[in-house]
Amino acid sequence: MRHNVLGSVPPGLRRRGQLASHPIRPMKFKQHLARFVLLALVLISVNATQVVPASKERSLPAIATREQFDSLAVTYDPNTPYALPHALFVIDRKDNNRIYYVNTKRYAFHKDFVNGTYLSLERGRVFFENNYLKPNRRFIMGTVAYQTPVKRWTFEFWEGDLIPADQIKLTYDILNKTFFTALAFKPNSTRQDEVSAPLAGLQRVSQSEISQEQEYQALNIAKGLGRIHVIPKLDDHVEIGFNEIIVLNEVPIQLPPVAGIITSLPSTPLSHINLLAKGRGIPNAYIKNAQELFRQYDGWWVNFETKRESYSVKRADTDELRAYQKRMAERLDIMKPRYDLSEKRLLDLTQQHRAMSIAYGGKSANLGEVANAHLPGIDVPAGFTIPFYYYDAFLKENNFDDALYELLNDQKFVHDPAYRRQRLTEMRERLQNGKFNAQLRTRVLQRLEKSFAGQGLFVRSSSNSEDLPNFSGAGLYSTVPNARGADQILEGIKKVWASLWNFEAYEARERAGVDHMKIFMAVLIQKGVNSESSGVMITTDPFDKDNKGAIYISAKRGLGSKVVEGPKVAEQVIYSPRANATRVLTRSAEDSLLTFDEHGGLKEIPITGERAVLTDNVIRRLVQAALGIKRVFGNREQDIEWAYMNGQLYIVQSRPFIAGG
């Protein structure tokens, strides 16, 4: 456990509205929160390949020759004795065990192929759990490779794949029937080794056979500067900094961004972690007895370089550290959130424009921009916004500022993820129980009585983290739906303020290097639409980047709470302007819908009758709305939330679309 910066930041110096006294801020991660990285759990990396013209085929049903394999494959460490040509494969158990040898030059990851060919539209955690952890999975996904040192063909799975023994044997049989030469199984974990050992007739090749007792292997040739961190055992209580060169006994299943990786035990170059290291351009090596060899450097800032036949490690000098600090300061400037705490007006959406996001947050200001564009055929539900000023005042009036400063400088909070989760839960409870300013209460209730008496309202988050480059705030903060009456609405405002300190929100900001004390929360109070159908649309195809000009639409009947992440499949369609036609990807599998409860909040009711959600006419109206909103925001791709009721189309959010966000 250690500080992840050159020097610790004294308590009280990371105050909101002030620069930290030190230009390097730590980036902490909880190991299991790195699961989002597992969207890319495949054994391949574009950055590790030679440049070869890609085959036009998306996949092949069989590989009859080495030439066919080469037309799909990429090579790790080309033109070296360690060259590793390899290609992905996918077996669809739902389609009579049909095999796809994937054009790996075109699809870098299994999920890219599965999504890009619309075999499945599952993404994120759902895709990961269903196809890597559960035994009754639809897809078997692995890699075929030629092991140059031992001159043998093998197939393998991601080291964290919990594939059962019968599916290993099934894969072995299918591959050896459809590949031009014999393939052996290469286990990539102790578990895979144990479950495959009893399988009759299964030829195997181990990593130790391939490594042949090497004492050193450069898994990625690069130079890096960072702090050496020797980790005897990696678990949920070990925090890893982005500026650390970590020394481990063996390659872990998952790992946040770091400055370098050293392992004491050999591993396959196609390990997910090794491929991430190559993609990130950081030094990565297997060094026998590394834990003992590097213990003398533990805690030092060093220059570490991996070469083909050897490595070098040298303590960093003062000039190098100063240059590093300068680079980090420039990097953090890019993610510096903007805010204006002087704005006190409770403005209607129609009084807001996107430039006002520094006081009213991205969600509210962008909606104001859409409302003021007066696009034909759409409506933005009326609402007003409580600006950042009042969140800041709420903290100060309740002395929560000091509690937050103390929390962020508590070294156990900084370095122990389990403790951090507990403390953030406690902090949200304190915020929820904080005293609401009497003057603000009067102003809010007057606005409600004047414009929204008796109506169900949505109390929505709108922060200044939504305008940052390559950072999506989607799903991080809370919304209170169908709040009715003064008490529910005022409590809803405090809940939204408190959600700034959701564990997932904190971790996402920390990974991106965003200063927590410079993020503020505005609250949008908006007329609720008890929609017949609702959903999300994206002004591009999120599954296939080559499908130019397409519009993706996801829809459910009723209110679209968690329309994308929900447990049942939504209706999903792709509109193609080239064909002027809509392709149905999935029909809704929902057996219930959400609607307003007369006492506030939502209730769930069963669905009966036709499952189709969208008509062709509604789809075309949605497409026109999406294209219009995209033009409003300078043709930048948008992620848009919509609702439909009594023939009227409503827009309730538009944010920049960030792939993977």
C-alpha positions as CSV (number, residue, x, y, z in Angstrom):
1,M,0.0,0.0,0.0
2,R,1.5,3.3,-0.9
3,H,1.0,6.8,-2.3
4,N,0.8,6.8,-6.1
5,V,2.3,10.2,-6.5
6,L,5.8,11.6,-6.1
7,G,4.7,13.2,-2.8
8,S,1.5,13.0,-0.9
9,V,-1.0,15.9,-1.0
10,P,-1.4,17.5,2.4
11,P,-5.0,17.5,3.7
12,G,-7.2,20.5,2.7
13,L,-5.2,21.4,-0.5
14,R,-7.5,19.6,-2.9
15,R,-10.3,22.0,-2.4
16,R,-13.0,22.7,-4.9
17,G,-12.1,25.6,-7.2
18,Q,-8.4,25.3,-6.4
19,L,-5.6,23.5,-8.1
20,A,-4.0,20.7,-6.1
21,S,-0.6,21.6,-4.8
22,H,0.9,18.7,-6.7
23,P,0.6,18.2,-10.5
24,I,0.4,14.4,-10.3
25,R,-2.8,13.0,-9.0
26,P,-3.2,9.3,-8.3
27,M,-5.6,7.1,-10.3
28,K,-7.0,4.3,-8.1
29,F,-8.8,1.3,-9.3
30,K,-10.7,-1.6,-7.6
31,Q,-9.7,-4.8,-9.3
32,H,-13.2,-6.1,-9.9
33,L,-14.3,-2.7,-11.3
34,A,-11.9,-3.2,-14.1
35,R,-14.5,-5.7,-15.4
36,F,-15.6,-3.2,-18.0
37,V,-12.2,-3.8,-19.6
38,L,-13.3,-7.4,-20.1
39,L,-15.5,-6.3,-23.0
40,A,-12.3,-6.9,-24.9
41,L,-11.6,-10.4,-23.5
42,V,-10.0,-12.0,-26.5
43,L,-6.5,-13.1,-27.3
44,I,-5.6,-10.5,-30.0
45,S,-4.3,-7.0,-30.4
46,V,-4.4,-4.8,-33.4
47,N,-1.3,-2.9,-32.2
48,A,0.6,-6.2,-32.1
49,T,0.2,-7.0,-35.8
50,Q,1.9,-6.7,-39.0
51,V,0.2,-4.5,-41.7
52,V,-1.3,-6.9,-44.3
53,P,-4.2,-6.1,-46.6
54,A,-7.3,-7.6,-45.0
55,S,-9.4,-10.2,-46.7
56,K,-12.8,-8.9,-47.8
57,E,-14.5,-11.8,-46.0
58,R,-15.9,-11.3,-42.5
59,S,-15.2,-14.9,-41.7
60,L,-14.7,-18.4,-43.2
61,P,-16.5,-21.6,-42.3
62,A,-13.3,-23.6,-42.6
63,I,-9.6,-23.2,-43.2
64,A,-8.3,-25.4,-46.0
65,T,-4.8,-24.0,-46.4
66,R,-2.1,-22.0,-44.7
67,E,-2.8,-19.3,-47.3
68,Q,-6.5,-19.1,-46.1
69,F,-5.3,-18.8,-42.5
70,D,-2.9,-16.0,-43.4
71,S,-5.6,-14.1,-45.2
72,L,-7.5,-13.8,-41.8
73,A,-4.6,-13.8,-39.3
74,V,-2.5,-11.2,-37.7
75,T,1.0,-11.8,-36.2
76,Y,2.3,-11.0,-32.8
77,D,6.0,-10.1,-32.9
78,P,6.4,-10.6,-36.7
79,N,9.9,-11.3,-38.2
80,T,11.3,-12.6,-34.9
81,P,11.9,-16.1,-33.5
82,Y,8.8,-15.4,-31.3
83,A,6.4,-14.7,-34.2
84,L,2.9,-15.8,-33.3
85,P,0.4,-15.8,-36.2
86,H,-3.1,-16.2,-34.9
87,A,-6.8,-15.7,-35.7
88,L,-10.0,-15.6,-33.7
89,F,-12.8,-18.2,-34.0
90,V,-16.4,-18.2,-32.7
91,I,-18.6,-21.3,-32.4
92,D,-22.3,-20.6,-32.2
93,R,-23.9,-23.4,-30.2
94,K,-27.4,-22.0,-30.9
95,D,-26.8,-22.5,-34.6
96,N,-25.9,-26.2,-34.6
97,N,-22.3,-25.5,-33.5
98,R,-21.6,-23.4,-36.6
99,I,-18.0,-22.2,-36.6
100,Y,-16.7,-18.8,-37.8
101,Y,-13.0,-18.3,-38.4
102,V,-12.9,-14.6,-37.9
103,N,-11.2,-12.1,-40.2
104,T,-9.0,-10.9,-37.3
105,K,-7.5,-8.1,-39.5
106,R,-11.1,-6.6,-39.5
107,Y,-12.4,-7.6,-36.1
108,A,-9.9,-7.1,-33.3
109,F,-12.1,-8.6,-30.6
110,H,-14.7,-11.4,-30.5
111,K,-17.4,-9.1,-29.3
112,D,-16.7,-6.8,-32.3
113,F,-17.4,-9.8,-34.7
114,V,-20.4,-11.0,-32.8
115,N,-21.9,-7.5,-32.6
116,G,-20.8,-6.4,-36.1
117,T,-22.4,-9.4,-37.7
118,Y,-25.5,-9.0,-35.5
119,L,-25.2,-12.5,-34.2
120,S,-25.9,-11.0,-30.8
121,L,-26.3,-7.5,-29.6
122,E,-25.3,-8.2,-26.0
123,R,-22.5,-5.9,-24.8
124,G,-20.7,-5.1,-21.6
125,R,-21.1,-7.1,-18.5
126,V,-24.0,-9.1,-19.9
127,F,-22.0,-10.3,-22.9
128,F,-19.0,-11.1,-20.6
129,E,-20.9,-13.1,-18.0
130,N,-23.0,-15.0,-20.6
131,N,-20.1,-16.1,-22.8
132,Y,-17.1,-16.4,-20.5
133,L,-18.4,-17.3,-17.1
134,K,-21.7,-19.3,-17.5
135,P,-21.4,-22.9,-18.6
136,N,-24.6,-22.8,-20.7
137,R,-23.2,-20.2,-23.0
138,R,-24.2,-19.5,-26.6
139,F,-20.8,-18.7,-28.0
140,I,-17.4,-20.5,-27.6
141,M,-14.7,-17.9,-28.4
142,G,-11.0,-18.6,-28.7
143,T,-7.9,-18.2,-30.8
144,V,-6.0,-20.5,-33.2
145,A,-2.2,-19.8,-33.3
146,Y,1.0,-21.2,-34.8
147,Q,3.5,-21.7,-32.0
148,T,6.8,-20.9,-33.7
149,P,9.2,-22.2,-31.0
150,V,7.7,-25.7,-31.0
151,K,6.3,-25.6,-34.6
152,R,2.8,-26.7,-33.5
153,W,-0.7,-25.4,-34.1
154,T,-2.8,-24.7,-31.0
155,F,-6.1,-23.3,-29.9
156,E,-6.6,-21.4,-26.6
157,F,-9.1,-19.4,-24.6
158,W,-8.8,-16.3,-22.5
159,E,-7.2,-17.2,-19.2
160,G,-10.3,-16.1,-17.2
161,D,-12.7,-18.2,-19.3
162,L,-14.6,-20.7,-17.2
163,I,-15.3,-22.9,-20.2
164,P,-16.4,-26.4,-19.1
165,A,-14.6,-29.6,-20.1
166,D,-17.2,-30.8,-22.6
167,Q,-17.0,-27.6,-24.5
168,I,-13.2,-27.8,-24.7
169,K,-13.6,-31.2,-26.2
170,L,-16.4,-30.0,-28.5
171,T,-14.1,-27.2,-29.7
172,Y,-11.2,-29.6,-30.2
173,D,-13.4,-31.8,-32.4
174,I,-14.9,-29.0,-34.5
175,L,-11.6,-27.3,-35.1
176,N,-9.9,-30.5,-36.1
177,K,-12.7,-31.2,-38.7
178,T,-12.5,-27.7,-40.2
179,F,-8.8,-26.8,-40.0
180,F,-6.3,-27.9,-42.6
181,T,-3.9,-29.5,-40.0
182,A,-4.0,-31.0,-36.5
183,L,-4.6,-28.6,-33.6
184,A,-3.7,-29.1,-29.9
185,F,-5.3,-27.4,-26.9
186,K,-3.1,-24.9,-24.9
187,P,-4.5,-24.3,-21.4
188,N,-4.0,-20.7,-20.2
189,S,-4.9,-21.2,-16.5
190,T,-4.6,-23.8,-13.8
191,R,-8.4,-24.4,-14.0
192,Q,-8.3,-25.0,-17.8
193,D,-5.3,-27.3,-17.3
194,E,-7.2,-29.3,-14.6
195,V,-10.5,-29.7,-16.4
196,S,-8.9,-30.7,-19.7
197,A,-6.4,-33.2,-18.3
198,P,-8.9,-36.1,-18.1
199,L,-10.3,-35.6,-21.6
200,A,-9.6,-38.7,-23.7
201,G,-8.0,-38.1,-27.1
202,L,-7.3,-34.4,-26.4
203,Q,-3.8,-33.4,-27.5
204,R,-2.3,-30.6,-25.4
205,V,0.6,-28.2,-25.5
206,S,1.6,-26.3,-22.3
207,Q,3.1,-22.8,-22.0
208,S,6.1,-24.2,-20.3
209,E,6.8,-26.4,-23.3
210,I,6.7,-23.4,-25.5
211,S,8.8,-21.2,-23.1
212,Q,11.4,-24.0,-22.7
213,E,12.6,-22.8,-19.3
214,Q,13.4,-19.3,-20.5
215,E,14.6,-16.9,-17.7
216,Y,13.6,-13.8,-19.6
217,Q,11.0,-13.0,-22.3
218,A,10.2,-9.5,-23.6
219,L,6.4,-9.5,-24.0
220,N,6.4,-6.0,-25.2
221,I,9.6,-4.0,-26.1
222,A,9.2,-0.5,-24.8
223,K,10.6,2.1,-22.3
224,G,8.7,3.5,-19.3
225,L,9.1,5.6,-16.3
226,G,7.2,4.8,-13.1
227,R,7.3,3.7,-9.5
228,I,8.2,0.1,-8.8
229,H,5.4,-1.7,-6.9
230,V,6.2,-5.3,-5.8
231,I,2.9,-7.1,-5.2
232,P,3.2,-10.5,-3.5
233,K,-0.6,-11.1,-3.7
234,L,-3.1,-9.2,-5.8
235,D,-6.5,-8.9,-4.2
236,D,-9.4,-6.5,-3.7
237,H,-7.5,-4.5,-1.1
238,V,-4.5,-3.8,-3.3
239,E,-4.7,-0.4,-5.1
240,I,-2.6,0.1,-8.3
241,G,-1.7,3.5,-9.6
242,F,-1.5,4.4,-13.3
243,N,2.1,5.5,-12.7
244,E,3.3,2.2,-11.3
245,I,5.5,-0.5,-12.8
246,I,4.0,-3.5,-11.1
247,V,5.9,-6.7,-10.2
248,L,3.7,-9.7,-9.9
249,N,4.1,-13.5,-9.5
250,E,2.0,-14.2,-12.6
251,V,-0.2,-12.4,-15.1
252,P,-3.6,-11.5,-13.6
253,I,-6.9,-11.9,-15.2
254,Q,-7.5,-8.2,-15.3
255,L,-5.5,-5.0,-14.7
256,P,-6.1,-1.3,-14.9
257,P,-3.7,0.9,-16.9
258,V,-0.2,1.0,-15.4
259,A,3.3,2.2,-16.5
260,G,4.8,-1.3,-16.9
261,I,4.4,-5.0,-16.0
262,I,6.9,-7.5,-14.8
263,T,5.9,-11.1,-13.9
264,S,7.9,-13.9,-12.2
265,L,6.2,-16.7,-14.1
266,P,6.1,-17.2,-18.0
267,S,2.8,-16.6,-19.7
268,T,1.3,-16.8,-23.2
269,P,2.0,-13.6,-25.3
270,L,-1.7,-13.8,-26.2
271,S,-2.7,-13.3,-22.6
272,H,-5.3,-10.5,-22.4
273,I,-3.1,-8.5,-20.1
274,N,0.0,-8.9,-22.4
275,L,-2.0,-7.7,-25.3
276,L,-3.3,-4.7,-23.4
277,A,0.3,-3.8,-22.5
278,K,1.3,-4.0,-26.2
279,G,-1.7,-1.8,-27.1
280,R,-0.8,0.7,-24.5
281,G,2.9,0.7,-25.5
282,I,4.3,0.0,-22.0
283,P,7.2,-2.3,-21.1
284,N,6.2,-5.8,-20.3
285,A,8.4,-8.8,-19.5
286,Y,8.6,-12.2,-17.8
287,I,11.7,-12.2,-15.6
288,K,12.5,-15.3,-13.6
289,N,12.5,-14.6,-9.8
290,A,11.4,-11.0,-10.5
291,Q,9.8,-10.6,-7.0
292,E,13.2,-11.2,-5.4
293,L,15.2,-9.3,-8.0
294,F,13.1,-6.1,-7.9
295,R,12.5,-6.0,-4.1
296,Q,15.5,-3.6,-3.8
297,Y,13.8,-1.1,-6.2
298,D,10.4,-1.3,-4.4
299,G,9.0,2.3,-4.1
300,W,11.7,3.8,-6.4
301,W,10.9,5.8,-9.5
302,V,12.8,4.1,-12.3
303,N,13.4,4.0,-16.0
304,F,12.5,0.5,-17.1
305,E,13.3,-0.7,-20.6
306,T,12.6,-4.1,-22.2
307,K,14.8,-5.2,-25.0
308,R,14.7,-8.3,-27.2
309,E,17.3,-10.2,-25.2
310,S,17.6,-8.3,-22.0
311,Y,16.2,-5.5,-19.8
312,S,17.5,-2.5,-18.0
313,V,16.3,-0.7,-14.8
314,K,17.8,2.6,-13.6
315,R,16.7,5.0,-10.9
316,A,15.1,8.2,-12.3
317,D,16.9,11.5,-11.7
318,T,15.4,14.8,-10.7
319,D,15.2,16.2,-14.2
320,E,13.4,13.2,-15.5
321,L,10.8,13.4,-12.7
322,R,10.3,17.1,-13.4
323,A,9.6,16.4,-17.1
324,Y,7.2,13.6,-16.0
325,Q,5.4,15.9,-13.7
326,K,5.0,18.4,-16.5
327,R,3.6,15.8,-18.9
328,M,1.1,14.7,-16.3
329,A,0.0,18.3,-15.6
330,E,-0.6,18.8,-19.3
331,R,-2.6,15.6,-19.4
332,L,-4.8,16.6,-16.5
333,D,-5.5,20.0,-18.0
334,I,-7.3,18.2,-20.8
335,M,-9.7,16.7,-18.3
336,K,-10.2,19.9,-16.2
337,P,-13.9,20.5,-15.7
338,R,-15.3,24.0,-16.1
339,Y,-17.8,25.5,-13.7
340,D,-19.5,28.8,-12.8
341,L,-20.7,29.1,-9.2
342,S,-22.0,32.7,-9.6
343,E,-25.2,31.7,-11.4
344,K,-28.2,31.5,-9.0
345,R,-31.2,31.7,-11.2
346,L,-33.6,28.8,-11.5
347,L,-33.9,28.9,-15.3
348,D,-36.5,27.2,-17.5
349,L,-35.1,24.8,-20.1
350,T,-36.2,27.3,-22.8
351,Q,-33.9,29.9,-21.2
352,Q,-30.8,27.6,-21.5
353,H,-28.3,26.9,-24.2
354,R,-25.4,24.5,-24.3
355,A,-22.8,27.2,-23.4
356,M,-24.6,27.4,-20.0
357,S,-23.4,23.9,-19.1
358,I,-20.8,25.5,-16.9
359,A,-23.6,26.5,-14.5
360,Y,-26.5,24.1,-15.3
361,G,-24.7,20.9,-16.4
362,G,-24.5,19.2,-19.8
363,K,-27.8,17.3,-19.6
364,S,-29.9,20.4,-18.8
365,A,-28.0,22.8,-21.1
366,N,-28.1,20.4,-24.1
367,L,-31.8,19.9,-23.6
368,G,-32.2,23.6,-23.6
369,E,-30.3,23.8,-26.9
370,V,-32.7,21.2,-28.4
371,A,-35.8,23.0,-27.1
372,N,-34.6,26.2,-28.6
373,A,-33.9,24.7,-32.0
374,H,-37.6,24.2,-32.5
375,L,-37.1,21.0,-34.5
376,P,-40.3,19.9,-36.2
377,G,-42.2,16.9,-34.8
378,I,-40.5,16.8,-31.4
379,D,-41.2,18.2,-28.0
380,V,-38.9,18.7,-25.0
381,P,-40.9,18.4,-21.7
382,A,-41.0,21.6,-19.7
383,G,-38.7,21.9,-16.7
384,F,-36.4,24.2,-14.7
385,T,-32.9,23.7,-13.3
386,I,-31.2,24.3,-10.0
387,P,-27.7,25.4,-10.9
388,F,-24.3,24.3,-9.4
389,Y,-24.3,27.1,-6.9
390,Y,-26.9,25.5,-4.7
391,Y,-25.1,22.1,-4.5
392,D,-21.9,24.0,-3.4
393,A,-24.0,26.0,-0.9
394,F,-25.6,22.8,0.4
395,L,-22.2,21.3,1.2
396,K,-20.9,24.4,2.9
397,E,-24.1,25.0,5.0
398,N,-24.0,21.4,6.3
399,N,-20.2,21.4,6.8
400,F,-20.0,18.5,4.3
401,D,-17.1,20.2,2.5
402,D,-14.7,19.5,5.4
403,A,-15.9,15.9,5.6
404,L,-15.2,15.4,1.9
405,Y,-11.8,16.9,2.1
406,E,-11.0,14.6,5.0
407,L,-12.4,11.6,3.1
408,L,-10.3,12.2,0.0
409,N,-7.1,12.6,2.0
410,D,-7.8,9.5,4.1
411,Q,-5.0,7.1,2.9
412,K,-7.1,4.0,3.7
413,F,-9.9,5.5,1.6
414,V,-7.4,6.2,-1.2
415,H,-5.8,2.8,-1.2
416,D,-8.5,0.3,0.0
417,P,-11.4,-0.1,-2.5
418,A,-13.6,-2.1,-0.1
419,Y,-13.2,0.6,2.6
420,R,-13.8,3.3,0.0
421,R,-17.1,1.8,-1.0
422,Q,-18.3,1.7,2.6
423,R,-17.2,5.3,3.3
424,L,-18.9,6.6,0.1
425,T,-22.2,4.9,1.2
426,E,-21.9,6.6,4.6
427,M,-21.2,10.0,2.9
428,R,-24.3,9.7,0.7
429,E,-26.4,8.9,3.7
430,R,-25.1,12.1,5.4
431,L,-25.9,14.2,2.3
432,Q,-29.4,12.7,2.1
433,N,-30.0,13.7,5.7
434,G,-28.6,17.2,5.3
435,K,-30.6,20.3,6.0
436,F,-32.3,21.9,2.9
437,N,-31.8,25.6,2.6
438,A,-35.1,27.4,3.5
439,Q,-34.9,30.1,0.9
440,L,-34.2,27.6,-1.9
441,R,-37.0,25.4,-0.6
442,T,-39.4,28.3,-0.9
443,R,-38.3,29.2,-4.4
444,V,-38.6,25.6,-5.7
445,L,-42.0,25.1,-4.2
446,Q,-43.2,28.3,-5.7
447,R,-42.1,27.2,-9.1
448,L,-43.8,23.8,-8.7
449,E,-47.0,25.4,-7.6
450,K,-47.0,27.8,-10.5
451,S,-46.1,25.5,-13.3
452,F,-46.4,21.8,-12.3
453,A,-49.1,21.5,-9.6
454,G,-50.2,17.9,-9.2
455,Q,-47.9,16.6,-11.8
456,G,-45.4,13.7,-11.6
457,L,-42.0,15.1,-12.2
458,F,-38.6,13.7,-12.9
459,V,-35.7,14.9,-10.7
460,R,-32.6,14.5,-12.8
461,S,-28.9,14.8,-12.5
462,S,-27.0,17.3,-14.7
463,S,-23.3,17.6,-13.9
464,N,-20.2,19.3,-15.4
465,S,-18.6,15.9,-16.0
466,E,-20.6,15.4,-19.2
467,D,-18.7,17.9,-21.3
468,L,-15.3,16.4,-20.8
469,P,-13.4,14.8,-23.7
470,N,-13.9,11.0,-24.1
471,F,-15.6,10.7,-20.8
472,S,-19.2,9.5,-20.6
473,G,-21.3,10.2,-17.5
474,A,-24.0,7.7,-18.7
475,G,-25.5,5.8,-15.8
476,L,-23.2,7.2,-13.1
477,Y,-25.7,9.5,-11.3
478,S,-29.3,9.1,-10.0
479,T,-32.7,10.1,-11.3
480,V,-35.8,10.1,-9.3
481,P,-38.8,9.3,-11.5
482,N,-42.4,10.5,-11.0
483,A,-41.8,12.5,-7.8
484,R,-45.1,13.8,-6.5
485,G,-45.5,16.4,-3.8
486,A,-43.1,18.7,-2.1
487,D,-41.5,16.1,0.2
488,Q,-40.7,13.6,-2.6
489,I,-39.3,16.4,-4.8
490,L,-37.1,17.9,-2.1
491,E,-35.8,14.5,-1.1
492,G,-35.2,13.8,-4.7
493,I,-33.0,16.9,-5.1
494,K,-30.8,15.7,-2.2
495,K,-30.6,12.2,-3.6
496,V,-29.4,13.6,-6.9
497,W,-26.8,15.8,-5.2
498,A,-25.7,12.8,-3.1
499,S,-25.3,10.6,-6.2
500,L,-22.2,12.6,-7.2
501,W,-20.6,10.3,-4.7
502,N,-21.9,7.0,-6.0
503,F,-19.0,4.5,-5.9
504,E,-19.2,3.8,-9.7
505,A,-19.1,7.6,-10.4
506,Y,-16.1,8.1,-8.2
507,E,-14.2,5.2,-9.8
508,A,-15.0,6.4,-13.3
509,R,-13.8,9.9,-12.6
510,E,-10.7,8.6,-10.9
511,R,-9.8,6.4,-13.9
512,A,-10.1,9.3,-16.2
513,G,-8.1,11.6,-14.0
514,V,-11.0,14.0,-13.2
515,D,-10.7,16.1,-10.0
516,H,-13.6,15.1,-7.9
517,M,-13.7,18.4,-6.0
518,K,-14.3,20.3,-9.3
519,I,-17.3,18.3,-10.3
520,F,-20.7,19.9,-9.4
521,M,-24.2,18.7,-9.7
522,A,-27.2,20.7,-11.0
523,V,-30.7,19.3,-10.7
524,L,-33.2,19.3,-13.6
525,I,-36.8,19.2,-12.4
526,Q,-38.8,18.2,-15.5
527,K,-42.4,17.3,-16.4
528,G,-42.7,13.5,-16.5
529,V,-43.9,11.7,-19.6
530,N,-45.8,8.5,-18.8
531,S,-44.8,7.1,-22.1
532,E,-46.3,4.3,-24.2
533,S,-42.8,3.5,-25.4
534,S,-39.4,4.9,-24.9
535,G,-35.8,4.2,-25.5
536,V,-32.4,5.3,-26.8
537,M,-31.2,6.1,-30.3
538,I,-27.6,6.6,-31.5
539,T,-26.8,8.5,-34.6
540,T,-24.4,5.8,-35.8
541,D,-24.3,2.0,-35.7
542,P,-22.6,1.1,-32.4
543,F,-22.0,-2.5,-33.6
544,D,-20.5,-1.9,-37.1
545,K,-18.5,1.2,-37.7
546,D,-18.5,0.5,-41.5
547,N,-22.3,0.9,-41.6
548,K,-22.0,4.6,-42.5
549,G,-25.0,6.9,-41.8
550,A,-27.0,4.3,-39.9
551,I,-29.2,5.2,-37.0
552,Y,-29.6,2.7,-34.1
553,I,-32.8,2.7,-32.1
554,S,-33.6,0.7,-28.9
555,A,-37.2,0.7,-27.6
556,K,-39.3,-0.7,-24.9
557,R,-43.0,-0.4,-24.1
558,G,-43.7,1.9,-21.2
559,L,-41.0,4.0,-19.4
560,G,-37.5,3.2,-20.6
561,S,-35.7,3.0,-17.2
562,K,-32.5,1.2,-17.9
563,V,-33.6,0.5,-21.5
564,V,-30.1,-0.7,-22.6
565,E,-29.0,-2.4,-19.4
566,G,-32.3,-4.1,-18.5
567,P,-32.4,-7.8,-17.9
568,K,-34.6,-8.5,-20.9
569,V,-33.8,-7.7,-24.5
570,A,-35.3,-4.5,-25.9
571,E,-36.6,-4.1,-29.4
572,Q,-33.5,-3.0,-31.5
573,V,-33.5,-1.8,-35.1
574,I,-31.0,-0.2,-37.5
575,Y,-32.2,2.3,-40.1
576,S,-29.9,2.4,-43.2
577,P,-30.2,5.6,-45.3
578,R,-28.6,3.9,-48.3
579,A,-31.4,1.3,-48.5
580,N,-34.0,3.7,-47.0
581,A,-35.1,0.7,-44.9
582,T,-35.1,-0.6,-41.3
583,R,-33.6,-3.8,-40.2
584,V,-35.1,-5.4,-37.1
585,L,-32.2,-6.8,-35.0
586,T,-34.3,-8.0,-32.0
587,R,-37.9,-7.9,-30.9
588,S,-38.7,-7.0,-27.3
589,A,-38.5,-9.9,-24.9
590,E,-40.1,-7.9,-22.1
591,D,-43.0,-9.5,-20.2
592,S,-43.7,-6.3,-18.2
593,L,-43.5,-2.5,-18.5
594,L,-42.9,0.4,-16.1
595,T,-45.5,3.1,-15.7
596,F,-46.3,5.9,-13.2
597,D,-47.6,4.9,-9.8
598,E,-50.3,7.2,-8.6
599,H,-48.5,7.6,-5.2
600,G,-45.2,8.5,-6.9
601,G,-42.4,6.4,-8.4
602,L,-42.9,3.6,-10.8
603,K,-44.8,0.4,-10.8
604,E,-44.4,-2.7,-13.0
605,I,-47.4,-4.2,-14.9
606,P,-47.6,-7.3,-17.2
607,I,-47.5,-7.0,-21.0
608,T,-50.0,-8.8,-23.1
609,G,-50.6,-8.8,-26.8
610,E,-48.3,-7.9,-29.7
611,R,-44.6,-7.5,-28.7
612,A,-43.6,-5.2,-31.6
613,V,-42.9,-1.8,-30.1
614,L,-42.2,0.5,-33.1
615,T,-44.1,1.0,-36.3
616,D,-42.3,2.0,-39.5
617,N,-43.8,5.5,-39.2
618,V,-42.5,6.0,-35.7
619,I,-39.1,4.7,-36.7
620,R,-38.9,7.3,-39.5
621,R,-40.0,10.1,-37.2
622,L,-37.3,9.0,-34.7
623,V,-34.7,9.0,-37.5
624,Q,-35.6,12.5,-38.6
625,A,-35.4,13.7,-35.0
626,A,-32.0,12.1,-34.5
627,L,-30.6,13.7,-37.7
628,G,-32.0,17.1,-36.7
629,I,-30.5,16.9,-33.2
630,K,-27.1,15.8,-34.6
631,R,-27.1,18.9,-36.8
632,V,-27.9,21.1,-33.8
633,F,-24.7,19.8,-32.2
634,G,-22.5,20.4,-35.2
635,N,-22.9,16.9,-36.7
636,R,-21.2,15.3,-33.7
637,E,-22.7,11.8,-33.1
638,Q,-25.3,11.8,-30.3
639,D,-26.7,9.4,-27.8
640,I,-30.4,10.4,-27.4
641,E,-33.1,9.4,-25.0
642,W,-36.7,9.6,-26.3
643,A,-40.3,8.9,-25.2
644,Y,-43.5,8.5,-27.2
645,M,-47.0,9.1,-25.9
646,N,-50.4,9.9,-27.6
647,G,-48.7,10.4,-31.0
648,Q,-46.1,12.9,-29.7
649,L,-42.4,12.3,-29.7
650,Y,-40.5,13.7,-26.8
651,I,-36.7,14.2,-26.4
652,V,-35.5,13.9,-22.8
653,Q,-31.7,13.8,-23.2
654,S,-29.0,14.3,-25.8
655,R,-25.3,13.7,-25.0
656,P,-22.2,13.2,-27.2
657,F,-21.9,9.5,-28.2
658,I,-18.7,8.0,-26.9
659,A,-18.1,4.4,-28.2
660,G,-17.9,2.0,-25.2
661,G,-19.4,4.6,-22.9
